[in-house]
Amino acid sequence: MLIQDKQIAIIGGGPGGLTLARLLQLNGAQVKVYERDSNQYARVQGSPLDLHDESGLAALRKAGLLEEFKKNFLAGADKMVIVNGQAEIVYSDHDTKVLDNFGHTHFRPEIDRGALRKILLQSLEADTVVWNNHFASMEKQDEGWLLHFKNGTTAYADMVIAADGANSKIRPYLTDSKPFYSGITMLEGNIYNAQKSAPQISNLLRGGKVMAFGNEKDILIGQKANGEIGFYISFKTGENWATQSGLNFSDKAQLLTWFKEKYADWSPFWHELFASAKTPFIPRPIYCMPLDQSWKTQPTLTMLGDAAHVMPPFAGEGVNMAMLDALELSECLTSNKYATAQEAISVYELNMRKRAAKVAQESLENGERMHSESALTTMLDFFSAH
């Protein structure tokens, strides 16, 4: 095995990094995951993740974790309601969708991010994850890398794999390519004890998800674990809207005033989102890596997930691509087909970039459809066909 007796450092403890650690450990590799969070509960987890049979679920099957996933997924959270700006239902699959349809191509079960992280963490060997280690820099040492962390500690690794997300600090060691702004920004909010604090929204959601389209603007809402709801106000605007808007994202009243102006022709029904959300709201400008990006393969350094190919969320493929990256990279590194680690990494990177570019293009196109004047009709036709 190409990584026999090699110390591998994975930077970032998200789904991609943890999946890779699990798959490599199953093959006897020596792995450490360096994560900036102080512990697994330190950060509020975002909206649930829908995993796809040929990517995210395929990685879990290979990792021997599919049965644990089945015990923890949010049954029914993939059910969909589409409404217009007046909150009038134009499509619902609540009465037709099967709760458990594993193995079906179009079944995309949802799981809370925290639950998925727990499954992956519990599958790893003790002390695999080194918490509170925020990557700062690294330098070549011998044939590997000396890693420096913001807490003042250092560590040596024969191979480094970046799984540290869209703002990867390791990516510049491989390429100077940078993501471009998609033209869309999403304002994220979270609601706790939603059945009590946001009863109208909860009744519309019914434990699934809601997509509202109207006048080039969207609202996307999803059920989370523990009675929580996550939502995104999604719209086209300039890249620097968050800093130039003058909004205080901890001021509910100010944000509601903004919403009434920005979504002027939408129903007051949606105002409950602002009244019940926990502050601060989080503005998220949506970026995408260049579809034609390339870099020279290195023998001891590579990357996966958003670090390699951040893309808009409008195809639901981000986490699935990261977990598929982990699956394919682990297979390349543990295969006997390649003479050197550089050759194995090169095969992985070529396939990964080609695959990710195709999905990123789809995500960009979906974003345009979802924020077009005809978005409601277009998306209704799309989901009705499926």
C-alpha positions as a LaTeX table, in Angstrom:
\begin{tabular}{lrrr}
\hline
Residue & $x$ (\AA) & $y$ (\AA) & $z$ (\AA) \\
\hline
Met1 & 0.00 & 0.00 & 0.00 \\
Leu2 & 1.33 & 3.41 & $-1.02$ \\
Ile3 & 0.61 & 4.92 & 2.40 \\
Gln4 & 2.03 & 2.07 & 4.47 \\
Asp5 & 3.77 & 3.46 & 7.57 \\
Lys6 & 2.93 & 7.03 & 6.46 \\
Gln7 & 1.43 & 9.57 & 8.83 \\
Ile8 & $-1.53$ & 11.23 & 7.11 \\
Ala9 & $-2.92$ & 14.58 & 8.29 \\
Ile10 & $-6.46$ & 15.52 & 7.30 \\
Ile11 & $-7.18$ & 19.19 & 7.93 \\
Gly12 & $-10.86$ & 19.66 & 8.72 \\
Gly13 & $-13.38$ & 17.47 & 10.54 \\
Gly14 & $-16.43$ & 17.87 & 8.32 \\
Pro15 & $-18.22$ & 14.96 & 6.61 \\
Gly16 & $-15.59$ & 14.66 & 3.85 \\
Gly17 & $-12.58$ & 14.67 & 6.16 \\
Leu18 & $-14.12$ & 12.28 & 8.68 \\
Thr19 & $-15.30$ & 9.89 & 5.95 \\
Leu20 & $-11.79$ & 9.79 & 4.51 \\
Ala21 & $-10.30$ & 9.13 & 7.95 \\
Arg22 & $-12.69$ & 6.21 & 8.48 \\
Leu23 & $-11.99$ & 4.68 & 5.06 \\
Leu24 & $-8.22$ & 4.99 & 5.44 \\
Gln25 & $-8.26$ & 3.51 & 8.94 \\
Leu26 & $-10.20$ & 0.52 & 7.64 \\
Asn27 & $-7.15$ & $-0.07$ & 5.45 \\
Gly28 & $-4.69$ & 0.23 & 8.31 \\
Ala29 & $-3.50$ & 3.78 & 7.62 \\
Gln30 & $-2.17$ & 6.12 & 10.31 \\
Val31 & $-4.46$ & 9.14 & 10.33 \\
Lys32 & $-4.92$ & 12.29 & 12.37 \\
Val33 & $-7.73$ & 14.78 & 11.77 \\
Tyr34 & $-6.93$ & 18.35 & 12.85 \\
Glu35 & $-10.07$ & 20.36 & 13.56 \\
Arg36 & $-10.36$ & 24.00 & 14.62 \\
Asp37 & $-13.54$ & 23.45 & 16.72 \\
Ser38 & $-12.90$ & 22.96 & 20.43 \\
Asn39 & $-15.15$ & 19.87 & 20.40 \\
Gln40 & $-17.87$ & 18.25 & 18.31 \\
Tyr41 & $-20.60$ & 20.42 & 19.86 \\
Ala42 & $-18.82$ & 23.77 & 19.56 \\
Arg43 & $-20.55$ & 24.97 & 16.41 \\
Val44 & $-24.22$ & 25.29 & 15.50 \\
Gln45 & $-24.82$ & 22.81 & 12.69 \\
Gly46 & $-26.54$ & 23.96 & 9.51 \\
Ser47 & $-29.49$ & 22.49 & 7.66 \\
Pro48 & $-29.82$ & 18.72 & 7.26 \\
Leu49 & $-27.95$ & 16.95 & 4.49 \\
Asp50 & $-29.59$ & 14.82 & 1.82 \\
Leu51 & $-27.35$ & 11.93 & 0.81 \\
His52 & $-27.47$ & 10.34 & $-2.62$ \\
Asp53 & $-27.19$ & 6.65 & $-3.38$ \\
Glu54 & $-24.27$ & 6.91 & $-5.81$ \\
Ser55 & $-22.15$ & 9.26 & $-3.69$ \\
Gly56 & $-22.77$ & 10.03 & $-0.01$ \\
Leu57 & $-24.54$ & 6.74 & 0.70 \\
Ala58 & $-21.98$ & 4.83 & $-1.39$ \\
Ala59 & $-19.23$ & 6.21 & 0.85 \\
Leu60 & $-21.14$ & 5.18 & 3.99 \\
Arg61 & $-21.67$ & 1.69 & 2.61 \\
Lys62 & $-17.93$ & 1.33 & 1.98 \\
Ala63 & $-17.27$ & 2.68 & 5.47 \\
Gly64 & $-19.60$ & 0.09 & 7.01 \\
Leu65 & $-21.85$ & 2.81 & 8.42 \\
Leu66 & $-25.04$ & 2.55 & 6.38 \\
Glu67 & $-26.96$ & 0.73 & 9.12 \\
Glu68 & $-26.02$ & 3.45 & 11.63 \\
Phe69 & $-27.19$ & 6.03 & 9.11 \\
Lys70 & $-30.54$ & 4.25 & 8.80 \\
Lys71 & $-30.98$ & 4.45 & 12.58 \\
Asn72 & $-30.41$ & 8.21 & 12.59 \\
Phe73 & $-31.80$ & 9.67 & 9.36 \\
Leu74 & $-34.78$ & 12.03 & 9.49 \\
Ala75 & $-37.59$ & 9.97 & 7.99 \\
Gly76 & $-39.91$ & 12.25 & 6.02 \\
Ala77 & $-37.56$ & 15.23 & 6.03 \\
Asp78 & $-37.15$ & 14.84 & 2.26 \\
Lys79 & $-40.85$ & 15.51 & 1.69 \\
Met80 & $-41.38$ & 18.67 & $-0.30$ \\
Val81 & $-43.90$ & 21.48 & $-0.50$ \\
Ile82 & $-43.61$ & 24.18 & $-3.18$ \\
Val83 & $-45.47$ & 27.44 & $-2.63$ \\
Asn84 & $-45.69$ & 30.89 & $-4.14$ \\
Gly85 & $-44.92$ & 34.16 & $-2.39$ \\
Gln86 & $-48.39$ & 34.14 & $-0.87$ \\
Ala87 & $-47.64$ & 30.78 & 0.81 \\
Glu88 & $-50.20$ & 29.03 & $-1.42$ \\
Ile89 & $-49.30$ & 25.38 & $-2.02$ \\
Val90 & $-48.83$ & 24.50 & $-5.69$ \\
Tyr91 & $-47.07$ & 21.15 & $-5.20$ \\
Ser92 & $-46.72$ & 18.60 & $-2.39$ \\
Asp93 & $-45.45$ & 15.02 & $-2.29$ \\
His94 & $-46.34$ & 14.44 & 1.38 \\
Asp95 & $-49.03$ & 11.90 & 0.52 \\
Thr96 & $-47.00$ & 9.99 & $-2.07$ \\
Lys97 & $-43.38$ & 9.93 & $-0.87$ \\
Val98 & $-42.14$ & 6.69 & 0.71 \\
Leu99 & $-40.41$ & 7.17 & 4.08 \\
Asp100 & $-37.78$ & 4.46 & 3.59 \\
Asn101 & $-36.71$ & 3.63 & 0.05 \\
Phe102 & $-33.01$ & 2.84 & 0.38 \\
Gly103 & $-31.46$ & 1.55 & $-2.82$ \\
His104 & $-33.75$ & 3.60 & $-5.07$ \\
Thr105 & $-31.88$ & 5.99 & $-7.36$ \\
His106 & $-34.01$ & 9.01 & $-6.47$ \\
Phe107 & $-34.29$ & 8.39 & $-2.72$ \\
Arg108 & $-32.33$ & 11.12 & $-0.94$ \\
Pro109 & $-32.71$ & 10.59 & 2.80 \\
Glu110 & $-31.89$ & 13.54 & 5.03 \\
Ile111 & $-29.85$ & 13.49 & 8.21 \\
Asp112 & $-29.03$ & 16.17 & 10.73 \\
Arg113 & $-25.44$ & 17.37 & 10.34 \\
Gly114 & $-24.71$ & 16.77 & 13.99 \\
Ala115 & $-26.02$ & 13.19 & 13.79 \\
Leu116 & $-23.87$ & 12.42 & 10.74 \\
Arg117 & $-20.83$ & 13.90 & 12.43 \\
Lys118 & $-21.47$ & 11.76 & 15.52 \\
Ile119 & $-21.74$ & 8.57 & 13.44 \\
Leu120 & $-18.45$ & 9.29 & 11.71 \\
Leu121 & $-16.64$ & 10.33 & 14.89 \\
Gln122 & $-17.71$ & 7.21 & 16.77 \\
Ser123 & $-16.40$ & 5.04 & 13.94 \\
Leu124 & $-12.84$ & 6.37 & 14.28 \\
Glu125 & $-10.06$ & 5.06 & 16.46 \\
Ala126 & $-9.58$ & 6.83 & 19.78 \\
Asp127 & $-7.79$ & 10.19 & 19.61 \\
Thr128 & $-7.98$ & 10.36 & 15.81 \\
Val129 & $-9.41$ & 13.88 & 15.93 \\
Val130 & $-7.22$ & 16.57 & 17.45 \\
Trp131 & $-9.63$ & 19.30 & 18.54 \\
Asn132 & $-8.86$ & 23.01 & 18.91 \\
Asn133 & $-6.14$ & 22.84 & 16.27 \\
His134 & $-6.81$ & 25.65 & 13.80 \\
Phe135 & $-4.41$ & 25.35 & 10.86 \\
Ala136 & $-2.12$ & 28.36 & 10.41 \\
Ser137 & 0.62 & 27.38 & 7.95 \\
Met138 & 2.92 & 24.58 & 6.87 \\
Glu139 & 6.34 & 24.10 & 5.37 \\
Lys140 & 8.21 & 21.30 & 3.68 \\
Gln141 & 10.21 & 19.11 & 6.04 \\
Asp142 & 12.09 & 16.05 & 4.78 \\
Glu143 & 9.67 & 14.41 & 2.34 \\
Gly144 & 6.58 & 15.63 & 4.19 \\
Trp145 & 5.17 & 18.69 & 5.91 \\
Leu146 & 5.55 & 20.45 & 9.24 \\
Leu147 & 2.15 & 21.82 & 10.23 \\
His148 & 1.71 & 24.90 & 12.41 \\
Phe149 & $-1.50$ & 25.61 & 14.33 \\
Lys150 & $-2.82$ & 28.83 & 15.83 \\
Asn151 & $-2.57$ & 27.44 & 19.35 \\
Gly152 & 1.21 & 27.28 & 18.93 \\
Thr153 & 1.51 & 23.52 & 18.43 \\
Thr154 & 3.14 & 21.75 & 15.47 \\
Ala155 & 2.83 & 18.32 & 13.91 \\
Tyr156 & 4.63 & 16.40 & 11.18 \\
Ala157 & 2.82 & 14.53 & 8.40 \\
Asp158 & 4.07 & 12.54 & 5.43 \\
Met159 & 0.91 & 13.49 & 3.53 \\
Val160 & $-1.57$ & 16.34 & 4.00 \\
Ile161 & $-5.15$ & 16.32 & 2.74 \\
Ala162 & $-7.16$ & 19.55 & 2.84 \\
Ala163 & $-10.75$ & 19.09 & 3.93 \\
Asp164 & $-11.05$ & 22.55 & 5.47 \\
Gly165 & $-13.90$ & 23.94 & 3.42 \\
Ala166 & $-14.54$ & 26.80 & 1.04 \\
Asn167 & $-12.04$ & 29.12 & 2.73 \\
Ser168 & $-9.30$ & 26.50 & 2.78 \\
Lys169 & $-5.96$ & 27.74 & 4.05 \\
Ile170 & $-4.20$ & 24.79 & 2.40 \\
Arg171 & $-5.59$ & 25.28 & $-1.10$ \\
Pro172 & $-3.03$ & 28.07 & $-1.89$ \\
Tyr173 & $-0.22$ & 25.53 & $-1.42$ \\
Leu174 & $-1.62$ & 23.75 & $-4.49$ \\
Thr175 & $-3.12$ & 26.46 & $-6.69$ \\
Asp176 & $-3.81$ & 30.20 & $-6.85$ \\
Ser177 & $-7.23$ & 29.60 & $-8.43$ \\
Lys178 & $-10.00$ & 31.39 & $-6.53$ \\
Pro179 & $-13.78$ & 31.00 & $-6.46$ \\
Phe180 & $-16.06$ & 33.45 & $-8.22$ \\
Tyr181 & $-19.29$ & 34.96 & $-6.88$ \\
Ser182 & $-22.44$ & 33.36 & $-8.28$ \\
Gly183 & $-24.57$ & 36.51 & $-8.01$ \\
Ile184 & $-26.74$ & 35.00 & $-5.26$ \\
Thr185 & $-26.66$ & 35.62 & $-1.51$ \\
Met186 & $-28.56$ & 33.65 & 1.12 \\
Leu187 & $-29.53$ & 35.00 & 4.53 \\
Glu188 & $-29.56$ & 32.09 & 6.98 \\
Gly189 & $-31.75$ & 31.88 & 10.05 \\
Asn190 & $-32.56$ & 29.22 & 12.65 \\
Ile191 & $-35.65$ & 28.69 & 14.77 \\
Tyr192 & $-35.67$ & 26.69 & 18.00 \\
Asn193 & $-38.74$ & 24.97 & 19.44 \\
Ala194 & $-40.36$ & 25.79 & 16.13 \\
Gln195 & $-43.76$ & 24.19 & 16.74 \\
Lys196 & $-44.34$ & 26.68 & 19.54 \\
Ser197 & $-42.39$ & 29.72 & 18.32 \\
Ala198 & $-43.31$ & 29.50 & 14.60 \\
Pro199 & $-46.55$ & 27.48 & 14.38 \\
Gln200 & $-47.60$ & 28.71 & 10.93 \\
Ile201 & $-44.26$ & 27.83 & 9.35 \\
Ser202 & $-44.17$ & 24.48 & 11.19 \\
Asn203 & $-47.62$ & 23.54 & 9.96 \\
Leu204 & $-46.64$ & 24.31 & 6.38 \\
Leu205 & $-43.37$ & 22.42 & 6.75 \\
Arg206 & $-44.86$ & 19.28 & 8.35 \\
Gly207 & $-41.42$ & 17.89 & 9.15 \\
Gly208 & $-40.17$ & 18.19 & 5.57 \\
Lys209 & $-39.02$ & 21.14 & 3.52 \\
Val210 & $-40.56$ & 24.14 & 1.80 \\
Met211 & $-39.43$ & 25.95 & $-1.33$ \\
Ala212 & $-41.10$ & 29.30 & $-2.00$ \\
Phe213 & $-40.55$ & 31.05 & $-5.33$ \\
Gly214 & $-41.64$ & 34.46 & $-6.58$ \\
Asn215 & $-40.29$ & 37.49 & $-8.43$ \\
Glu216 & $-36.66$ & 36.27 & $-8.71$ \\
Lys217 & $-36.48$ & 35.57 & $-4.97$ \\
Asp218 & $-36.72$ & 32.41 & $-2.88$ \\
Ile219 & $-37.27$ & 31.21 & 0.65 \\
Leu220 & $-35.96$ & 27.72 & 1.42 \\
Ile221 & $-36.93$ & 26.04 & 4.70 \\
Gly222 & $-35.98$ & 22.67 & 6.15 \\
Gln223 & $-36.76$ & 20.62 & 9.23 \\
Lys224 & $-33.82$ & 19.99 & 11.55 \\
Ala225 & $-33.49$ & 17.63 & 14.49 \\
Asn226 & $-34.77$ & 18.47 & 17.98 \\
Gly227 & $-37.74$ & 20.45 & 16.70 \\
Glu228 & $-35.56$ & 23.07 & 15.02 \\
Ile229 & $-36.05$ & 24.71 & 11.63 \\
Gly230 & $-33.40$ & 26.19 & 9.36 \\
Phe231 & $-34.24$ & 28.67 & 6.60 \\
Tyr232 & $-32.61$ & 30.75 & 3.89 \\
Ile233 & $-33.83$ & 33.99 & 2.34 \\
Ser234 & $-32.24$ & 33.73 & $-1.11$ \\
Phe235 & $-31.91$ & 36.53 & $-3.66$ \\
Lys236 & $-29.69$ & 38.09 & $-6.32$ \\
Thr237 & $-27.51$ & 40.96 & $-5.17$ \\
Gly238 & $-23.97$ & 42.29 & $-5.27$ \\
Glu239 & $-21.10$ & 40.31 & $-3.82$ \\
Asn240 & $-20.57$ & 42.75 & $-0.94$ \\
Trp241 & $-24.21$ & 43.14 & 0.04 \\
Ala242 & $-23.59$ & 41.93 & 3.61 \\
Thr243 & $-21.13$ & 44.71 & 4.37 \\
Gln244 & $-22.72$ & 47.42 & 2.23 \\
Ser245 & $-26.37$ & 46.94 & 3.24 \\
Gly246 & $-25.90$ & 48.67 & 6.59 \\
Leu247 & $-28.00$ & 45.98 & 8.25 \\
Asn248 & $-27.44$ & 44.78 & 11.78 \\
Phe249 & $-27.95$ & 41.02 & 11.48 \\
Ser250 & $-28.77$ & 40.78 & 15.17 \\
Asp251 & $-31.67$ & 43.25 & 14.88 \\
Lys252 & $-34.87$ & 41.35 & 14.03 \\
Ala253 & $-36.95$ & 44.49 & 13.59 \\
Gln254 & $-34.48$ & 46.00 & 11.15 \\
Leu255 & $-34.27$ & 42.77 & 9.15 \\
Leu256 & $-38.05$ & 42.47 & 9.01 \\
Thr257 & $-38.24$ & 46.03 & 7.65 \\
Trp258 & $-35.66$ & 45.07 & 5.02 \\
Phe259 & $-37.64$ & 41.95 & 4.12 \\
Lys260 & $-40.89$ & 43.89 & 3.73 \\
Glu261 & $-39.14$ & 46.15 & 1.25 \\
Lys262 & $-37.11$ & 43.49 & $-0.58$ \\
Tyr263 & $-39.98$ & 40.99 & $-0.72$ \\
Ala264 & $-42.67$ & 43.65 & $-0.99$ \\
Asp265 & $-45.14$ & 41.50 & $-2.93$ \\
Trp266 & $-44.81$ & 38.50 & $-0.58$ \\
Ser267 & $-47.38$ & 37.61 & 2.07 \\
Pro268 & $-47.03$ & 38.71 & 5.73 \\
Phe269 & $-47.16$ & 34.95 & 6.42 \\
Trp270 & $-43.36$ & 34.90 & 6.15 \\
His271 & $-42.83$ & 37.56 & 8.82 \\
Glu272 & $-43.02$ & 34.80 & 11.43 \\
Leu273 & $-39.54$ & 33.70 & 10.30 \\
Phe274 & $-38.05$ & 36.95 & 11.55 \\
Ala275 & $-40.09$ & 37.14 & 14.72 \\
Ser276 & $-39.10$ & 33.65 & 15.87 \\
Ala277 & $-35.51$ & 33.26 & 14.60 \\
Lys278 & $-32.51$ & 33.21 & 16.89 \\
Thr279 & $-30.07$ & 36.01 & 16.10 \\
Pro280 & $-27.76$ & 36.75 & 14.53 \\
Phe281 & $-28.84$ & 35.93 & 10.99 \\
Ile282 & $-25.90$ & 34.83 & 8.81 \\
Pro283 & $-25.39$ & 36.31 & 5.33 \\
Arg284 & $-23.86$ & 33.77 & 2.94 \\
Pro285 & $-22.70$ & 34.97 & $-0.48$ \\
Ile286 & $-22.64$ & 31.91 & $-2.73$ \\
Tyr287 & $-19.41$ & 31.09 & $-4.55$ \\
Cys288 & $-18.23$ & 28.56 & $-7.11$ \\
Met289 & $-14.79$ & 27.36 & $-8.16$ \\
Pro290 & $-13.87$ & 27.89 & $-11.83$ \\
Leu291 & $-15.16$ & 24.96 & $-13.85$ \\
Asp292 & $-11.90$ & 24.65 & $-15.78$ \\
Gln293 & $-9.53$ & 24.80 & $-12.81$ \\
Ser294 & $-6.38$ & 22.68 & $-12.81$ \\
Trp295 & $-3.13$ & 22.35 & $-10.88$ \\
Lys296 & 0.03 & 20.29 & $-10.89$ \\
Thr297 & $-0.29$ & 17.16 & $-8.79$ \\
Gln298 & 1.95 & 16.94 & $-5.75$ \\
Pro299 & 3.01 & 13.60 & $-4.22$ \\
Thr300 & 2.18 & 14.50 & $-0.60$ \\
Leu301 & $-0.65$ & 17.02 & $-0.83$ \\
Thr302 & $-4.21$ & 17.06 & $-2.17$ \\
Met303 & $-7.70$ & 18.25 & $-1.22$ \\
Leu304 & $-11.34$ & 17.28 & $-1.26$ \\
Gly305 & $-14.83$ & 18.74 & $-0.84$ \\
Asp306 & $-15.36$ & 22.48 & $-0.75$ \\
Ala307 & $-11.61$ & 23.06 & $-0.39$ \\
Ala308 & $-11.27$ & 21.64 & $-3.89$ \\
His309 & $-14.53$ & 22.61 & $-5.57$ \\
Val310 & $-16.90$ & 24.80 & $-3.59$ \\
Met311 & $-20.17$ & 25.14 & $-5.51$ \\
Pro312 & $-23.66$ & 26.59 & $-5.00$ \\
Pro313 & $-26.08$ & 24.44 & $-2.98$ \\
Phe314 & $-28.78$ & 24.39 & $-5.63$ \\
Ala315 & $-28.23$ & 20.77 & $-6.71$ \\
Gly316 & $-27.82$ & 19.37 & $-3.20$ \\
Glu317 & $-24.47$ & 17.90 & $-4.17$ \\
Gly318 & $-21.90$ & 19.62 & $-1.94$ \\
Val319 & $-21.61$ & 17.06 & 0.86 \\
Asn320 & $-22.18$ & 14.21 & $-1.58$ \\
Met321 & $-19.25$ & 15.31 & $-3.72$ \\
Ala322 & $-17.06$ & 15.62 & $-0.59$ \\
Met323 & $-17.92$ & 12.12 & 0.59 \\
Leu324 & $-17.46$ & 10.71 & $-2.91$ \\
Asp325 & $-14.07$ & 12.47 & $-3.02$ \\
Ala326 & $-13.18$ & 10.67 & 0.21 \\
Leu327 & $-14.27$ & 7.34 & $-1.23$ \\
Glu328 & $-12.35$ & 7.73 & $-4.49$ \\
Leu329 & $-9.22$ & 9.18 & $-2.86$ \\
Ser330 & $-9.10$ & 6.36 & $-0.30$ \\
Glu331 & $-9.43$ & 3.80 & $-3.08$ \\
Cys332 & $-6.61$ & 5.38 & $-5.05$ \\
Leu333 & $-4.28$ & 5.62 & $-2.06$ \\
Thr334 & $-4.90$ & 2.03 & $-0.93$ \\
Ser335 & $-4.84$ & 0.47 & $-4.40$ \\
Asn336 & $-2.01$ & $-1.64$ & $-5.78$ \\
Lys337 & $-2.60$ & $-0.29$ & $-9.30$ \\
Tyr338 & $-0.33$ & 2.74 & $-8.98$ \\
Ala339 & 3.44 & 2.83 & $-8.76$ \\
Thr340 & 3.64 & 6.02 & $-6.69$ \\
Ala341 & 1.45 & 8.16 & $-4.44$ \\
Gln342 & 1.74 & 11.00 & $-6.95$ \\
Glu343 & 0.28 & 8.78 & $-9.69$ \\
Ala344 & $-2.57$ & 7.72 & $-7.40$ \\
Ile345 & $-3.34$ & 11.31 & $-6.42$ \\
Ser346 & $-3.17$ & 12.42 & $-10.05$ \\
Val347 & $-5.81$ & 9.86 & $-11.07$ \\
Tyr348 & $-8.03$ & 10.96 & $-8.18$ \\
Glu349 & $-7.64$ & 14.69 & $-8.94$ \\
Leu350 & $-8.34$ & 14.35 & $-12.66$ \\
Asn351 & $-11.54$ & 12.39 & $-12.04$ \\
Met352 & $-12.57$ & 14.63 & $-9.15$ \\
Arg353 & $-12.18$ & 17.87 & $-11.10$ \\
Lys354 & $-14.09$ & 16.53 & $-14.09$ \\
Arg355 & $-16.92$ & 15.19 & $-11.95$ \\
Ala356 & $-17.13$ & 18.30 & $-9.75$ \\
Ala357 & $-17.14$ & 20.68 & $-12.73$ \\
Lys358 & $-20.16$ & 18.91 & $-14.20$ \\
Val359 & $-22.08$ & 19.10 & $-10.93$ \\
Ala360 & $-21.04$ & 22.71 & $-10.31$ \\
Gln361 & $-22.37$ & 23.67 & $-13.73$ \\
Glu362 & $-25.68$ & 22.02 & $-12.85$ \\
Ser363 & $-25.74$ & 23.88 & $-9.53$ \\
Leu364 & $-25.12$ & 27.23 & $-11.23$ \\
Glu365 & $-27.86$ & 26.57 & $-13.77$ \\
Asn366 & $-30.30$ & 25.52 & $-11.05$ \\
Gly367 & $-29.50$ & 28.72 & $-9.16$ \\
Glu368 & $-30.43$ & 30.76 & $-12.21$ \\
Arg369 & $-33.66$ & 28.80 & $-12.68$ \\
Met370 & $-34.61$ & 29.20 & $-9.02$ \\
His371 & $-34.06$ & 32.96 & $-9.14$ \\
Ser372 & $-35.67$ & 33.67 & $-12.52$ \\
Glu373 & $-38.98$ & 35.39 & $-13.18$ \\
Ser374 & $-40.48$ & 32.02 & $-14.14$ \\
Ala375 & $-38.95$ & 30.13 & $-11.20$ \\
Leu376 & $-42.25$ & 28.91 & $-9.77$ \\
Thr377 & $-43.39$ & 27.38 & $-13.07$ \\
Thr378 & $-39.95$ & 26.00 & $-13.89$ \\
Met379 & $-39.45$ & 24.30 & $-10.53$ \\
Leu380 & $-43.01$ & 23.01 & $-10.45$ \\
Asp381 & $-42.46$ & 21.36 & $-13.84$ \\
Phe382 & $-39.14$ & 19.89 & $-12.64$ \\
Phe383 & $-40.49$ & 18.27 & $-9.47$ \\
Ser384 & $-43.72$ & 17.13 & $-11.10$ \\
Ala385 & $-41.63$ & 15.28 & $-13.71$ \\
His386 & $-39.76$ & 13.45 & $-10.95$ \\
\hline
\end{tabular}
